[in-house]
Amino acid sequence: MNYNVIRCARSVLLVTNLEASRKFYVDALGFIETESDENHIYLRGLEEHNHHSLVLKKADKAAVEVLGYKVSSEADLDSLAIMFEKEGYSIKWVEKGEQHALGRSLRVNDLSGLPLEFFAEMDTVERLLQRYDLYKGSRMQRIDHFNCAVSDVEAAYKFYKENLGFACSEYTDTPEGNIWAAWLHRKQNVHDVAFMNSKGPRLHHIGFWLPDQLSLIHTCDVLAAMGYGEAIERGPGRHGLSNAFFLYLRDPDGHRIELYSGDYLTSDPDFEPIRWDINDPMRQTFWGHEAPDKWFTEASPVLNVHTGKEMEILPAKLEQHKPTFVI
């Protein structure tokens, strides 16, 4: 494999009201607003030196425009383009300057229909990790992962491992031996992307890394004090899968984000994926409390990278067991 996908790196979310989104993401959660214009807000965490990891883009309807991965070099983009075209995918090049602060990028809808983007270059900005005077809200540090609802988890799992070089950290399987959900990574923690068995393609959530567990609890206090209590969908709690602490929120347009802290290292070459049985209740939440019903049914639609229209949502391939959570 002659290309190197480094990590999940940015997402573009379509939102209907930029000011409402700014109040939620910047004032409440503490994202750093790098720049903005009448149609975009570019956000990053305190730890991040790239221009942004989240773009909020004004639109008539909420959706996900793209899920972006950083690669090592421009040559990696060309090699990825060759691979995708060889596999029969229709690619789209976005040239440098067509997107603010971003170099040339490659876009493609993967085999599940998810809108992917690969790029090597982004403008850099001041890293604010030790600007403790700027810490507020969640003390947001960095983007961590995407979680996606797809109709065929096993196909997605195979493609990302064999064609993109991802490794598996943990997975859930059914009594019949089918993969129900999978957590895959390029960077050295539990995941850059996870796939869940559901109607798809849809984005279930974007995960953002917080410095500690107390930041999650502090977030709940801030949200409640600002009148965002109903935005708290699930948690705080500890995952069985990944062992991380979590808090799930819904933004003003219904996009789901996870605040996440405390998983583990997966860098050793002899690391073996951890298996969870779908009937093990501790995989859902280590402490035992269940997710609300909307957790299993609601997710954000994604767009076709060529047409800009919503992708057709297909039913899940596997028969539905009792719903399982994802991280």
QUILINZI-V287404 format. One record per residue. N is the residue number from 1. RES is the residue in one small letter. PSI is psi as a letter, one per 20 degrees, with the letter a starting at -180 (* if undefined). OMEGA is omega in radians with two decimals (NA if undefined). NEAR is the number of other ideal C-beta (glycine too) atoms within 12 Angstrom. Layout:
n = <N,N>
res = <RES,RES>
psi = <PSI,PSI>
omega = <OMEGA,OMEGA>
near = <NEAR,NEAR>
This chain:
n = <1,2,3,4,5,6,7,8,9,10,11,12,13,14,15,16,17,18,19,20,21,22,23,24,25,26,27,28,29,30,31,32,33,34,35,36,37,38,39,40,41,42,43,44,45,46,47,48,49,50,51,52,53,54,55,56,57,58,59,60,61,62,63,64,65,66,67,68,69,70,71,72,73,74,75,76,77,78,79,80,81,82,83,84,85,86,87,88,89,90,91,92,93,94,95,96,97,98,99,100,101,102,103,104,105,106,107,108,109,110,111,112,113,114,115,116,117,118,119,120,121,122,123,124,125,126,127,128,129,130,131,132,133,134,135,136,137,138,139,140,141,142,143,144,145,146,147,148,149,150,151,152,153,154,155,156,157,158,159,160,161,162,163,164,165,166,167,168,169,170,171,172,173,174,175,176,177,178,179,180,181,182,183,184,185,186,187,188,189,190,191,192,193,194,195,196,197,198,199,200,201,202,203,204,205,206,207,208,209,210,211,212,213,214,215,216,217,218,219,220,221,222,223,224,225,226,227,228,229,230,231,232,233,234,235,236,237,238,239,240,241,242,243,244,245,246,247,248,249,250,251,252,253,254,255,256,257,258,259,260,261,262,263,264,265,266,267,268,269,270,271,272,273,274,275,276,277,278,279,280,281,282,283,284,285,286,287,288,289,290,291,292,293,294,295,296,297,298,299,300,301,302,303,304,305,306,307,308,309,310,311,312,313,314,315,316,317,318,319,320,321,322,323,324,325,326,327>
res = <m,n,y,n,v,i,r,c,a,r,s,v,l,l,v,t,n,l,e,a,s,r,k,f,y,v,d,a,l,g,f,i,e,t,e,s,d,e,n,h,i,y,l,r,g,l,e,e,h,n,h,h,s,l,v,l,k,k,a,d,k,a,a,v,e,v,l,g,y,k,v,s,s,e,a,d,l,d,s,l,a,i,m,f,e,k,e,g,y,s,i,k,w,v,e,k,g,e,q,h,a,l,g,r,s,l,r,v,n,d,l,s,g,l,p,l,e,f,f,a,e,m,d,t,v,e,r,l,l,q,r,y,d,l,y,k,g,s,r,m,q,r,i,d,h,f,n,c,a,v,s,d,v,e,a,a,y,k,f,y,k,e,n,l,g,f,a,c,s,e,y,t,d,t,p,e,g,n,i,w,a,a,w,l,h,r,k,q,n,v,h,d,v,a,f,m,n,s,k,g,p,r,l,h,h,i,g,f,w,l,p,d,q,l,s,l,i,h,t,c,d,v,l,a,a,m,g,y,g,e,a,i,e,r,g,p,g,r,h,g,l,s,n,a,f,f,l,y,l,r,d,p,d,g,h,r,i,e,l,y,s,g,d,y,l,t,s,d,p,d,f,e,p,i,r,w,d,i,n,d,p,m,r,q,t,f,w,g,h,e,a,p,d,k,w,f,t,e,a,s,p,v,l,n,v,h,t,g,k,e,m,e,i,l,p,a,k,l,e,q,h,k,p,t,f,v,i>
psi = <o,k,q,o,p,g,r,q,h,r,q,o,p,p,q,i,o,h,h,h,g,g,h,g,h,g,g,g,i,j,q,p,o,g,r,q,a,i,i,q,p,o,q,r,r,h,i,p,i,q,h,r,i,p,p,o,p,p,r,h,p,p,r,o,g,q,o,q,p,p,r,h,r,h,h,h,g,g,h,g,g,g,g,g,h,h,i,j,q,o,r,p,p,o,q,p,h,h,p,p,j,q,a,q,q,p,q,q,p,a,h,i,j,p,o,q,p,p,q,h,p,q,q,q,r,p,p,k,g,j,m,i,i,i,p,r,c,i,l,p,g,r,q,g,r,q,p,p,p,q,h,n,g,h,g,g,g,g,g,h,g,h,h,i,k,q,q,p,g,q,q,p,r,r,h,i,j,q,p,h,q,q,o,q,q,g,r,k,a,g,q,h,q,q,p,q,o,r,p,r,p,q,o,g,r,p,p,p,p,q,h,r,h,h,h,g,g,h,g,g,g,g,g,g,h,j,j,k,h,i,i,o,h,p,a,q,a,p,q,f,p,h,j,q,q,q,p,p,q,p,r,h,j,i,p,p,q,p,p,p,p,k,b,r,p,k,h,p,h,j,p,p,q,p,p,p,q,h,j,o,h,i,h,g,p,h,i,i,q,q,q,q,h,i,h,i,h,p,r,p,q,r,q,p,i,g,h,j,q,p,q,p,p,q,q,q,g,q,p,o,a,p,q,q,r,r,*>
omega = <-3.02,3.02,-3.04,3.00,-3.04,-3.01,2.91,-2.94,3.13,3.02,3.05,3.12,3.02,-3.11,-3.02,-3.09,-3.07,-3.12,3.08,3.12,3.12,-3.14,-3.12,-3.01,-3.07,-3.05,-3.09,-3.02,3.04,2.99,3.03,3.07,-3.12,3.14,3.02,2.97,-3.03,-3.10,-3.05,2.88,-3.11,-3.01,3.05,3.04,-3.09,-3.10,-2.92,3.11,3.03,-3.03,-3.14,2.97,3.12,3.05,3.00,-3.01,-3.08,-3.14,3.12,-3.08,-3.13,3.11,3.11,-3.14,-3.06,3.00,-2.94,3.07,3.08,3.08,-2.99,-3.00,3.05,3.12,3.09,3.13,3.13,3.13,3.08,3.11,3.11,-3.13,-3.09,-3.14,3.09,3.14,3.06,-3.13,3.09,-3.05,3.09,3.05,3.00,-3.01,3.10,-3.11,3.10,3.05,-3.07,3.03,-3.05,3.04,3.10,3.14,3.12,3.10,-3.13,2.93,-3.07,-3.05,3.08,-3.07,-3.14,-3.13,-3.11,3.05,3.07,3.12,3.12,-2.98,2.99,3.08,3.10,-3.12,-3.12,3.05,-2.97,-3.05,-3.10,3.00,-3.05,3.08,3.12,-3.10,3.06,3.12,-3.11,-3.02,-3.02,-3.08,-3.04,3.00,-3.11,-3.06,2.95,2.97,-2.95,3.02,-3.12,-3.08,-3.11,-3.09,-3.08,3.11,3.11,3.11,-3.11,-3.10,-3.10,3.09,-3.00,-3.05,-3.11,3.04,3.09,3.05,-3.12,3.08,-3.13,3.10,3.04,3.06,-3.09,3.07,3.12,3.12,3.10,3.07,-3.11,3.11,-3.09,-3.14,-2.99,-3.06,2.89,3.02,-2.88,2.95,-2.91,-3.11,2.88,3.08,3.01,3.11,3.09,3.12,-3.10,2.99,-3.11,0.24,3.02,3.02,3.09,3.07,2.94,3.13,3.09,-3.05,3.04,-3.03,-3.08,-3.09,3.14,3.10,3.08,-3.13,3.10,3.11,3.13,3.11,-3.14,-3.13,3.13,-3.11,-3.13,3.11,-3.13,-3.10,-3.11,3.09,3.13,-3.06,-3.03,3.12,0.08,3.11,3.07,3.06,2.87,2.96,3.10,-3.12,-3.05,2.97,-3.07,2.94,-3.13,-3.09,3.01,-3.13,-3.07,3.10,3.12,3.05,-3.11,3.02,3.08,2.95,-2.77,3.13,2.90,3.03,-2.95,-3.09,-3.14,-2.96,-3.06,-3.12,3.13,3.08,3.14,3.12,-3.12,-3.11,3.03,3.04,-3.10,-3.13,3.10,-3.08,-3.08,3.09,-3.08,3.03,-3.05,-3.11,2.99,-3.09,-3.05,3.09,3.07,-3.09,-3.10,3.07,-3.04,-3.03,-3.03,3.10,-3.07,3.06,3.14,-3.01,2.97,-3.06,-3.13,-3.03,-3.06,3.12,3.13,3.09,3.06,-3.13,-3.10,3.10,3.12,-3.13,-3.10,3.05,-3.07,2.93,3.00,-3.04,3.10,3.10,3.05,-3.10,NA>
near = <18,16,28,24,38,26,32,43,42,42,43,44,46,35,36,21,22,30,18,23,36,26,25,38,45,31,24,34,43,33,44,39,30,33,20,24,16,10,18,30,35,36,45,39,44,35,28,34,22,34,30,39,45,47,44,44,37,26,25,12,21,33,31,49,41,40,46,43,45,34,36,23,21,22,17,30,35,21,26,39,27,19,27,29,17,12,18,13,27,18,28,27,26,27,16,19,13,15,29,24,27,34,30,28,39,40,38,37,35,43,30,41,34,44,44,48,42,48,42,30,25,33,22,16,23,18,20,26,21,12,16,11,8,22,26,24,35,43,34,44,31,38,39,42,44,56,48,50,43,46,28,31,41,30,28,42,37,22,29,36,27,18,28,35,26,36,32,36,39,38,39,42,29,27,15,13,14,23,34,42,46,44,48,41,38,34,29,19,32,40,45,41,51,49,49,45,42,38,29,38,41,41,49,47,45,46,47,47,39,41,28,21,25,19,33,37,24,28,42,30,20,30,34,16,14,22,15,27,17,16,32,32,33,34,38,35,36,27,41,29,41,40,29,38,32,49,39,39,39,29,40,27,30,31,38,41,48,47,53,47,38,28,34,22,15,28,15,11,8,8,18,13,25,26,22,31,23,32,16,24,19,23,33,32,30,25,17,15,20,20,32,19,13,16,31,29,18,27,33,39,34,41,36,26,34,17,15,24,17,24,32,19,23,20,16,33,23,31,14,18,21,21,26,41,43,48,50>
